[in-house]
Amino acid sequence: GRRRKTLESKDDIAQSGFDPVTEAVDSEDRVQLYERLSVFYNQVDATRLNRGIGDVVEVGLEKGEEFLNQQLKKKYGVTMEEVEQRQQQEEQARFQAATLKRNQVVAKTHSKEDPLEKQLTQFYWQYDPSMLSKGIEHIVRFGHNKGLDMLNQKLYKKYGSDLDKMATDPRPSTFTSHPTVSPQRSIGNESSDTLGNLSTNDLMQVELPSHIKPYLMNYYAKYDPSKIRNKGVRTVYEWTKRNGLNALNKNLKKKYNESLDEFIDSVNNLRKELIDFYTVTDKQRLMGGIDQILTWGMKNGRIALNVKLRNKYGYDLDNFEDNDLIKSKDDDGFEDVVF
């Protein structure tokens, strides 16, 4: 049978929430399959994530990966493995381009004997090799114009290290191991991942409401959980501080057909529905709190949540006020999944 190992860290719970039936964090198998499917849909149909893919995950767990890939291949022309292989190839190509650029920059640095450019080349090779493929000349100019102290402040704020600390930092190069598979079309990728504006303008940051960061965690638990694991949510959050909530909402809406504001409204609406549901069906559960079940429901979608509720109570969010049960508790409810 499948492994039932569970994940217990705060980040894992933020990704998973609690299954409404087991009232426990999802199994490792389920978390991993959800993340793999989120990678798949981010590449082939990001808007499919909008209504939740918990039902697709359940099909994969119950009927097996071979059946799941057959259905995905039938609709999208590719399997999960083919998407993952394509991403590995793209990641390797980026790595090779960064290596080539680094060698070119190193050669140029040696010929010019610019100590700052040499230091920055070593720094970015250790912390962010992709910058070398984009070019760091503007950051070198920033260092010469604004001074080493200002440059180190900016580097430390983004990377947690600077040119002075680099020599004693044990952190290895980002690309010393085999590239991992993760979606690359990140929000604000062009401006949030670089120090590109430093040569002309100091970065202006706005104070964001305190609820934005936890909601971003919940948002990406649904749409791209790899960002929770690899700290990408922090990058998006910092980008939002520089560019504003309106810009974030616009980009999220364009990619996933749901802005963060709309997501927050959906959370509040589902919270009210769950309170009404448990008030009728299970007041004891309501007294224990429903936040983690709410998280699970927002991540996996209404269809998957309703199936879980029917399996446990015989009712779901759409029919709990009726007198007759419309589904038996042993009906898995995933026969008509739209992939």
HELIX and SHEET records of a PDB file:
HELIX    1   1 LYS A   10  SER A   16  1                                   7    
HELIX    2   2 GLU A   28  VAL A   44  1                                  17    
HELIX    3   3 ALA A   46  ARG A   51  5                                   6    
HELIX    4   4 GLY A   54  LYS A   63  1                                  10    
HELIX    5   5 GLU A   65  TYR A   76  1                                  12    
HELIX    6   6 MET A   80  LYS A  112  1                                  33    
HELIX    7   7 PRO A  115  TYR A  127  1                                  13    
HELIX    8   8 SER A  130  LYS A  134  1                                   5    
HELIX    9   9 GLU A  137  LYS A  146  1                                  10    
HELIX   10  10 LEU A  148  TYR A  159  1                                  12    
HELIX   11  11 MET A  166  THR A  168  5                                   3    
HELIX   12  12 ASN A  189  SER A  192  1                                   4    
HELIX   13  13 ILE A  212  TYR A  223  1                                  12    
HELIX   14  14 SER A  226  ARG A  229  1                                   4    
HELIX   15  15 GLY A  232  ASN A  243  1                                  12    
HELIX   16  16 LEU A  245  TYR A  256  1                                  12    
HELIX   17  17 LEU A  260  THR A  281  1                                  22    
HELIX   18  18 LYS A  283  MET A  287  1                                   5    
HELIX   19  19 ASP A  291  ASN A  300  1                                  10    
HELIX   20  20 ARG A  302  TYR A  313  1                                  12    
END                                                                             
